[in-house]
Amino acid sequence: MEQTLPVSTRTDGERRLLDSFAAIPPTERVRLAKRTSNLFRERTRSSTPGLDTSRLTGVRVVDAGTRTADVDGMCTYEDLVAATLPLGLAPLVVPQLRTITLGGAVTGLGIESSSFRSGLPHESVLEMDILTGTGEIVTARHDNEHSDLFHGFPNSYGSLGYATRLRIELEPVKKFVALRHLRFHDLATLCSAIDAVVDSGSHEGEQVDYIDGVVFTRDEAYLTLGRQVDEPPAAGPKAPSDYTGQAIFYRSLQHDDKAAKRDLLTIHDYLWRWDTDWFWCSRAFGAQNPRLRRLWPSRWRRSSVYWKLVALDQRHGISDRMEARKGNQPRERVVQDVELPLEHTAEFLDWFLDEVPIEPIWLCPLRLRGDTTWGLYPLTPHRTYVNVGFWSTVPGGTGDGQPGATNRAIERRVAELDGHKSLYSDSFYSREDFDALYGGDGYAALKDTYDPRGRFPHLYDKAVRHA
Ligand SMILES: Cc1cc2nc3c(=O)[nH]c(=O)nc-3n(C[C@H](O)[C@H](O)[C@H](O)COP(=O)(O)OP(=O)(O)OC[C@H]3O[C@@H](n4cnc5c(N)ncnc54)[C@H](O)[C@@H]3O)c2cc1C
């Protein structure tokens, strides 16, 4: 293939990656050997060594002139943001969890409160170097011979190849983010407010740069509107708040007033506001209990630590054994993000609150940034969606006796309402349904071209069969 880099110009990281690829017997599946993950579904363990990505974790160049960055595929957003913020720049979409990598967010569709204006992370990628199943590293852009791979890469979860380098756009950011938390007593009104903000980019005369929301109950839901500012605004606090200590960000949203509650964060703390308590999921480990929180080292108040605790629990079946002692079935894990068209969001939330005992729920409005449709996750350009996130467990053994009764019900409801489900967690689709929902025909053609010998698992096998 053209555009393949000659070996001599490859970085040390790429050489290690290629050597590790070559060392995997041709009959074995190729997979990542990577220290961190934000993937929730279980994966089949393999004794074969994986791809060595240990030297593909850095920021190569931040170019303030062109407002672009060249970044290794396994570089975390935490490291990238640390390099860009001193220059007053940030990626257009910074997923909330510090250890999410650029490659992971592009292939697995990250999202954030800037997504109503900047779309998804892959929409600000200018080009990517991708290790394909043929063992070559190719450069894919929207307009070159590998444009098919560029457009098929989002939502492929490493099943077509691994990004080794990404060139992405950056945007200027200011020192602080001024927040307004708006309270809603019904979800239809909240959805109308999302519509107005997404259309106008403002609310009551103030610009909106960021918007997300939290539903605590049907009667208590919030939208948080963020505006970038250089100085603390006249209305609201004069000094930034700190939610990395004893105070907890999601609790700070709650209030009874008709008027918005105002707050101020540094841009750094705004970008990582959800990581400290993994949204609210740190609750499960006691980290929100004031006494334990005081003893919990602050460097361990981060999503990657909680994630390791979850992995430990799963490996040793601790929670399942505790349920069994009480005479209960293992609880069903319901850790999902789904996208609903805005006009169906209130209906979905109504159904969810009736059927699924999980709260709070995260909301994040989203509109594709451009006119392009991305084959493996076909959202419609110019249409507003709302990402609805819920991450917990429900009593197991309910429904028709099949595993995953609640997850299956959610999949059905999302499909009925013309929505989409992210694939980072458990999925139960039949192969037919999966292909219809996630661009199966286009995917098959890409797989033939870029992974003809099936060195990487098929997307369906990864997403549904835990390959
Ligand atoms: C509880 C929970 C909450 C989440 N919340 C959010 C959220 O709020 N916002 C958000 O944006 N996202 C969220 N995610 C989803 C997350 O963005 C995706 O799972 C993403 O793929 C994770 O990226 P990672 O770098 O951690 O990759 P990993 O978890 O290591 O891998 C994820 C998948 O991507 C593939 N992959 C990894 N690196 C590459 C690469 N360089 N090239 C190609 N494929 C690669 C892997 O093979 C794997 O299939 C959440 C996930 C969980 C579990």
The ligand as a Gaussian input file, in Angstrom:
#p B3LYP/6-31G(d) Opt

LIG

0 1
 C      -18.012000       3.721000      33.381000
 C      -17.630000       4.310000      32.061000
 C      -17.950000       5.588000      31.816000
 C      -17.591000       6.146000      30.630000
 N      -17.867000       7.405000      30.497000
 C      -17.432000       8.032000      29.452000
 C      -17.637000       9.397000      29.381000
 O      -18.241000       9.983000      30.251000
 N      -17.155000      10.063000      28.358000
 C      -16.485000       9.412000      27.390000
 O      -16.024000      10.078000      26.501000
 N      -16.335000       8.091000      27.363000
 C      -16.772000       7.384000      28.388000
 N      -16.588000       6.045000      28.436000
 C      -16.184000       5.295000      27.235000
 C      -14.730000       5.406000      26.831000
 O      -14.483000       6.627000      26.198000
 C      -14.427000       4.297000      25.819000
 O      -14.591000       3.050000      26.447000
 C      -13.015000       4.414000      25.246000
 O      -12.868000       3.513000      24.176000
 C      -11.991000       4.123000      26.307000
 O      -10.724000       4.414000      25.810000
 P       -9.386000       3.848000      26.478000
 O       -8.311000       4.688000      25.928000
 O       -9.496000       3.769000      27.929000
 O       -9.265000       2.457000      25.755000
 P       -9.357000       0.959000      26.311000
 O      -10.386000       0.871000      27.373000
 O       -7.994000       0.464000      26.581000
 O       -9.854000       0.259000      24.994000
 C      -11.135000       0.496000      24.488000
 C      -11.252000      -0.109000      23.109000
 O      -10.540000       0.705000      22.196000
 C       -9.545000      -0.049000      21.535000
 N       -8.378000       0.822000      21.442000
 C       -7.659000       1.351000      22.455000
 N       -6.663000       2.107000      21.962000
 C       -6.783000       2.066000      20.617000
 C       -6.055000       2.653000      19.539000
 N       -4.982000       3.409000      19.733000
 N       -6.471000       2.411000      18.287000
 C       -7.539000       1.636000      18.055000
 N       -8.259000       1.046000      19.022000
 C       -7.880000       1.263000      20.284000
 C       -9.295000      -1.286000      22.379000
 O       -8.894000      -2.378000      21.585000
 C      -10.665000      -1.522000      22.974000
 O      -11.491000      -2.256000      22.123000
 C      -16.928000       5.412000      29.611000
 C      -16.596000       4.107000      29.853000
 C      -16.942000       3.568000      31.077000
 C      -16.557000       2.161000      31.332000

